[in-house]
């Protein structure tokens, strides 16, 4: 078979897979979530196997412990979070009115220093940005918060997780046998890099989100801010998107503090909590738990999450980071091959220059099977 026909065959297969995913996006949520959980828990099962347990018993223990822990957290925090969310929704109009009354003198002062035309232009731009953000958020949420998807996520995801986790190593070995023998070493190498990127980012960033959410929730609650637990948890969860969690939590917390406290000191303390959280994240948590070795730029992550949410809803959000990692690794690989080819040297001999630095940095940590998470 010629090279052109092989490329056409692979391209057609990829398009068919993408089309199938798009058409079936409404039922993918529990399966994608189960695969994500199985991927995160696979190293624990591997460790239990090394201690002498069978794969099935290891899967039962790990899956059961995960479900029990998740249910315990949900039952302990769920009612409190639910009450705070309902109360926040009910009191939101009063808070908006109070905030408007307090900032009205500041707005009038700023209005007096700007020309009317400039204010109108600023208002139009702000309105455009707010409208786009609201539309994107509604599109993101509309794909994943239907009651059917929620029920499927609760009841089907643990089952999918169990079977995928039990058969994970066998599936990886079987896929490895299907690889074209000529390109199998290259594919294994790139799969290992993708796995290391995903493991470094997803697991590290998840731990960062958990620690930040806990820090913000405890800090805001100690200050006495109403709905501090909800805002802190929301800020922690949204921290999976670079800078978004801190910005959203900061705006909500300062706005509520502005409406709740008549004095400026508590407001400054709330500001200080988020400044401290951002300093801890940037100087300690992210470098230690995630690091720069994963090669996922914050702008690329934000774009991937917005694009995935727009196309596939919540399923797209779950798939966004893995797809971004795959594209990033393959792009660095393609760029490295290009820099070594005659196309880069204008028809001359291949350049001795190797792959870009990011690829070289990861290349030094190769090892293990393509599915072995670090």
N, C-alpha and C positions, 0 to 999 in steps of 0.2 A: 504494500500500500504506500502511495506517495505521501510526502510530507504535507502537501496541500490537503489531501483527503483526510489525513489524520487530524490536522488542525480543524477542518470543517466538522469532522465527527465530534471532536471534543467541544467545539463551540456550540454545535447543535444540542449536545447533551446538557451543557451548562444552561443554555437558554430554556430547555425543557424543564430542568429542575427549578429554575427561577420562576417560570410561569406557573408551575404546579404549586410552589410555595405561595405565590400571590393569590391564586384561586382558592387555596385552602387556608388562607390566613385566619379565617374566623374560628377554626377548630384547632389551631396549632398551639394555643397558649399552654395547656397542661403538658403537652409533650416537650415543648421548648423549655418550660420551667423544670420538668423532670430531668431533662438532659443536663440542664445547668446545675441542678442540685447533685446529680450523680457525678458530674465532672468535679465538683468541689469536694465531694466526700470520698472519691476514689482513692486518694492517698492514705486515708485512714484505714480503709479496707485492706489496702496493700500492706500497711504496717501490721494489722492484726493477722494477716496471712503469714507474715514473717515470724510471728510469735507462735505459729502452729495451728491456728484456727482454719477451718475450711472457708472457701469463698462464700458459700451460702450462709453459714453461721455468722461470718463477719458482716455480710450484707444485712442480715436480720438485726444484729446488734446496732450497727451504725444507723440504719434507717429508723429503727424503733427509737433510738436515743434522740435522733433529730426531730422526729414527730412529737415525742414527749416534750422536748425542750421548746419547740415552736408553740405547742399548745399551752404550755405553762406560761410562756411570755405573753401569749395572746389573751389568756384568761386573767392574768394578773394586771396587765396594762390596758387591755381592751375596754373594759367598762369605764375606767378613768378617762382614757383618751376620747371615748365616745361622748361622755358627758361634757368634757371641755370643748369638743368640736361643736356640739349642739348649742352650748351656751355662747360660744364665740359667734356663731351664725346669728343667734337671736340678738346679741348686743352689738353687732357690727354697725348698724345704722347709728346708734348712739355714739359709738366711738368715732365714726366718720364726722358726725356733727361737732363733737368736742374738738377733734383735731382741726376741723375747719375754723372753729372760733379762735383757737389759739394761734394758728398760723396766718389768720387774716391780716393782722397788723404787719407781719413780715412781707406778705404778698403785696400789700399796698405800698410798702416802702420800696420794694423791688420794682413795682410797676411805675413808681414815680421816677426811677432812674433810667428806664428804658422807653424807647419810643413805642407808640401803639402798634406800628407796623411790625416792629421786631417781635413784640409779644405775640401777635397773630401768627407770624411765621413759626415761632417756637412752639406755639400751641398746635399748629398743624402737624409739625414734625413729631411732637410727642404723641398726638392722636394717632398718627400713622404707625408708630412703633408699638403703642399699646394695642391697637387693633390687630396688628400682625401677631403679637405675642399671644393675645387672647385666642385668636383663630388657631394658632399652632397648638396651644394648650388643649383647646376643646377637641381638636383632631386627635391629639395624643390620647386623651382620656376616653373618647368615644369608642375607640377600638378595644378597650380592655376592661371597662367597668360594667359591662352588661352582666345581668344576674346569672345568665347561663355560664359565662366564662368564669365568674367567681366560684360558682358551685363546682364546675369542672376542675378549677385550680385546686380546690380544697379536697375533693374526693378522688380525682384521677391522678393528680401529680404524685402522691406517695406511691401509688401502684406502679406508675411509669418509672419512678426513681428506683424502686426496688429491683425491677427486672433489668433495667439498664445497668445498674450498679453491679448486679450479680454477674452479668454477661459482658462487662466492659472489656476485660482483657481478651476474651475470646473474639469480640467484635473487632478490636484493634488488630489482632493477629490475622483474622480472616481478610480484613481490608488490605493488610500488608501483602497477602498472597495474591490479591487482585491487581497489584501495581504492575505496570509494564516493567519487565525485568531490566531493560536497558536504562530506564530512568529511575528505578527504585531507590538507589542510594541518594540521589538528589532530592527526590520527593520526601524520603525519610528525614533528611537533613532539614528541609524547610518545614516539615511537620513538627519537628522537635523545636525549632525556633518559634513557630506559632504557639505551641504548647507552653513554652517558657514565657512568652509574652503574655498570654492569657492568664497563666498562673500568677505571674508577678503583678499584673494589673488588677484582675478581678478579686483575687483573695486579699491582696494588700489594700486595695481601695475600699473593699467591703469592711475590713477592720478599721480603716480610717473613719468611715462613715459611722460605724458603731461607737467608736470612742468620742468622736466629735458630737454626735447626737446626745450621748450621755453627759458630756461636759456642758453643753449648752442647756440641756434640760435641768440639770442640777443647779447650775449657776443662776439661771433665770428664776427658778423656784426659790432659791435662797434669797434673792433680791426681793421676792414678793410679787413678781410680775404675774398678772393673771394669764392663764393659758400658757404658762412657761413650758410645761411638759410637751404640749402639742407643738409649739413653735420650735422647741429644741429638737424634738424628734424629726420634724419636717426638715429643719436645716441639716440635720445629719444625713437623712435619706437623700436629699437633693445634692449633697456634697459629692455624690457619685459623678455628677456633672461638674467639672472644674469651675470653681468660683460661684456657681449658681446657688448652692446651698447657703453659703455665707451671705451672699447679697440678699436673698429672699428672707432668711432669718433675721438679718440686720434690719431690713426695712420694716418687717412686721413687728419686731420687738421694740424698735425705737418708736414706731407709730403708736403702739399700745402704751408704751411708757409715757409718751407725750400726752396721751389722753388720760392716763390713770394718775400720774403724779403731778402735783402742782409745783413741786420744786425741781430744780435742775440736777441736783446731786444723783438721785436714782437713775435719771436718764443717762448721765455720764457713766454711771456704773454699768448699765446695760451696754453702752457703747464699748466700754472697756472689756466686757466679757467677750464680745465678738472680735475685738482687736487681739485679745489674748488667744482666742481660739484660732484665729488666722495665723498668728505667730507660731503657735504650737504645731499647727498643721504644716506650715511651710518650712519650718526649721527642724522639726523632729519627726512627726508622724509620716509624712509623705516620703522624705528621704530614707527613713529607716524601713518602712513597711512596703513602699512601692518602689521608690528609686527611679532614676532616669533611664535605667537599662531597658525598660520595656519598650521604648521607642514610640509611644503614642503621645503625640502633641496634644495639648488641651484643646486647641482649635479643631483638630481632626476629630477628637472625641465628641465635642459639642455638635459639630456638623453631622457626625454619624448618628447620634441620638435623635436629633431633630429630623433627619431624613428617614431613619427607621420608624420613628413614631408617626410621621406623615404617611408613609406607605403601608405599614402593617399594624399601626396602633401599638398597644403594649407589647405585643409579640416582637415588633420591630425594635422596641427599646431593649428587650432582652437579647436580641440578636445583634444589636448595633456594635457593641464593643468587640465581640468575637469576629464579626465581619471586618471591622476596621483593623483589627490585629492581623487578620489574614491578608487583607489588601496591602497593609503596610509592609509585612514581611516579603510578600511576593513582589511588591514594587521595588524594595531594596535589592532583592535578588535579580530582578530584571535590569535594574540600573547597573548593578555590578557586572552582569554579563555584557551590557552595552559598552561599559567603559573598557572591557577587555577585547571588544570586537573591532573589526575593520571599519565599521560604520563610524565609530568615534574617531578613528585615526585617518579618516578620509581615504580608505582603501589601502592603507599601509599595513604593516604587520601588527598582530594583536599587541595591545599595550600590556606591560607587566603589572600595571596598576590593578589592584584587587578591588573587591567590593567596597562600598562606602563604609565609613567608620562604624556606623550603627550595626551593619551586618557583621563586620569583623568582631565587634565587641560581643555580639551574641554567639558568633561561630566558635569562640573559645570555650563555650560552656555546653557544647553538644554532648550528647550521650543519652542512652536509654532509648526506649521505643517511642514512636511518634505519639502515643497516647499517655505516656508516663508523665504525670504532672509533677512539677517541681514543688 
